[in-house]
């Protein structure tokens, strides 16, 4: 079977794609610019979001000092929770509303930036939490207008939240890990300073880096935009458009950089060049998937994170059970890409080659095994657990995991092959373990 990513027009489907991106500043030391950039946006009082651990680090003081030097008052919120819930979103929303700010600055990983996005949204356009949540889990209500300016400053090289219009959280009242997705949530500016990743534990950098890899690989193999139904108007075109020529550029370069530098960055914390290159890969993949969208590994990862029992990964807070987001996604990836390869084998092989796999002489029918085996080798080398069994799941959990994934239709419909309940259960079965 050949690859259908030639972007040829299909009757009744879209014939155009839209490119959206935050303004990006990338480079060591650029956190010092946050005050000037806030002032240039006309801000005088911002809500400064971070988490309790980051507030103790020099990066936070650098941001606070920059804002103060520019004459920008900062109301600080450091009660962000890793893997946020509607309760932690509510606390952030109440804080921002009472602080009476005219803009937002976030310093942290995806949880911090996503919490800041939610506060900005619900203070600017008040509504019950579920109204804006992706359908069918929530109401899927479109964001009615622009939000306040938001300057996002990532401290991990992974989530891409600084350049995407997506906020993910655990909606415990409905028993689902889900999110809000709309272009209006995309931060106004992103200040991406690789200095922030120099002190990351190797376990954290591995998990977040595999999130980058998944963003790029899922977007590169997603259903093409020319296979999605044409919107009623250009303004109704969804943010998750499917693979397109723009996203291909970012995905390809991100995967190539990861193939060269990812292992170096994890194994040697003093390799500043490698850590900088991984953060640049995260930026490229974030911009790419912010327009193309991810698919099955991320959908399955939400269920995996939601149903975790006792797993506590090294390098992360030990107070509660947790499967970090990037880990939850990559644990499913070899199983998924073995399945999806038949839809676009050339793309799976090309991606495997960028990541360092030996693809010379590989045939299209080999694509699934090649990419799956190479991903499993990377996982093993970089300290990721051996499949979902290693984080506490077994055969008896597969039905519940599949059922928990099925509502993630925004992601599943972006896959290059049809994904139903039975298929999901088999994909989780294939993800139980990868090596002996």
Residue, then its C-alpha position, 0 to 999 in steps of 0.5 A: x500500500x502506498x502513502x496517501x500524503x501527496x496532498x492531492x485534492x479529494x472531492x468534498x475535502x479541504x484544499x487549504x490549510x492555515x498556519x498559526x503560531x505564537x511569536x517565538x524568541x529562542x536563545x540562552x538568556x532570553x528570559x531577561x526580556x520578559x519585562x520589556x516584552x510585557x511592557x511592549x504589549x501594554x501590560x502594567x499588572x500581570x498574573x505570574x504563574x509557576x509551581x512551588x518548586x520552580x519558585x525556588x529556582x533562579x529562573x523565577x527570580x530572573x523573570x520577576x526581576x525583569x518584570x520589576x525592572x520594566x515597571x510591570x507589577x506581578x501577582x504571583x501564583x505558585x499553586x499550580x499542580x502537576x497534571x492539573x484538575x478542574x479543582x486546580x484550574x478553579x483555584x487559578x481562575x479565582x486568583x486571576x479574577x481577584x488579582x485584576x490583571x491585564x495580562x499573564x506570564x507563565x514560567x514552567x512546564x506544560x501544567x503551568x502554561x496550561x493552567x495559565x491558559x485556563x485562567x486567562x480564558x475563564x476570567x476573560x470569557x466566564x463559563x462553566x468549566x465543561x463548556x469549553x472542553x472538547x466534545x464529546x466529553x464537554x460542550x465544545x463551545x468555541x472561545x468567543x473572542x480574544x484573550x488577554x496577552x500571555x507570555x509563556x516561558x517553558x522550563x522543560x523541552x517537551x510539551x510545546x504548550x508555549x506555542x499551542x492553543x491547547x490546555x490539558x487537565x484531568x476532569x475528575x467530575x466526568x472521569x476523563x483526562x481531556x482538554x480545551x483546544x482553540x487558537x485563542x488559547x495560543x500564547x501571544x509570545x513564547x520566550x524559550x530559554x535553553x538555560x532552563x533545561x540545564x538542571x533538569x533530571x535525566x528522567x524528566x528530560x527523557x519523558x519530556x523529550x519523548x513527548x517531543x518525539x511523539x508530537x513530531x511523529x504523530x503529526x507527520x503521520x496524521x491524516x492529511x488535511x486534504x482528507x478532512x471534510x471541507x469547513x463551512x468557511x475558512x474561519x471554521x477550519x479546525x486548529x487540528x487540521x491534519x498533516x500539511x506541508x507546513x507541519x511536515x517541515x517542523x516535524x522532519x527537522x525535530x525528528x532529525x535533531x532528536x536522532x542526533x541529540x536526544x540520547x546525548x542530552x539525557x545521558x550527559x547533563x553537561x552537554x549544553x549543546x545537546x540540551x539546547x538542540x532538544x529544546x529547539x526540536x520541542x519548539x519546532x514540533x510544538x508549532x507543527x502539532x499546534x497546526x496538524x494535531x496529534x493522534x492515537x498515542x496521545x489519546x491512549x496516554x490520557x487514559x493511561x495517566x488517568x487510571x494510574x494506581x501506584x507508579x511513582x517515577x524517579x525524578x518527579x514528586x513522590x507524593x502521588x502516583x503519576x505517569x508523566x505525560x511524555x512517558x504515558x504517550x511513548x509507552x503506547x507509541x511502538x504498538x500504535x505505529x506498528x499498526x498505522x504504518x500500512x496507511x503511509x509506510x514511506x512516512x513511517x520509514x522516513x521518520x525512523x531514518x531521521x531517528x537513527x534507524x537503519x532503513x536501507x533496503x527496508x520495504x513498505x511492508x517492513x515499516x511497522x516493525x522498523x519504527x516500532x523496534x527502533x522506538x522500543x530501543x530508544x525507550x530502553x536506552x533512555x530509561x523508559x519503562x518496558x511497556x504499560x505493564x511496567x507502570x502497573x497495568x495488566x491484561x484485565x485493565x485493557x478494556x477499561x483503558x480502551x473505553x477511557x480512550x474512545x472519547x478522545x475523538x478529536x485525536x482519534x479522528x486525526x489518525x491515518x487509520x480507523x480506530x475503534x474500541x476493539x482496535x484500541x484494546x489490541x493496541x494496549x495489548x501490544x503495548x504491555x511490554x516490548x523487550x525481555 
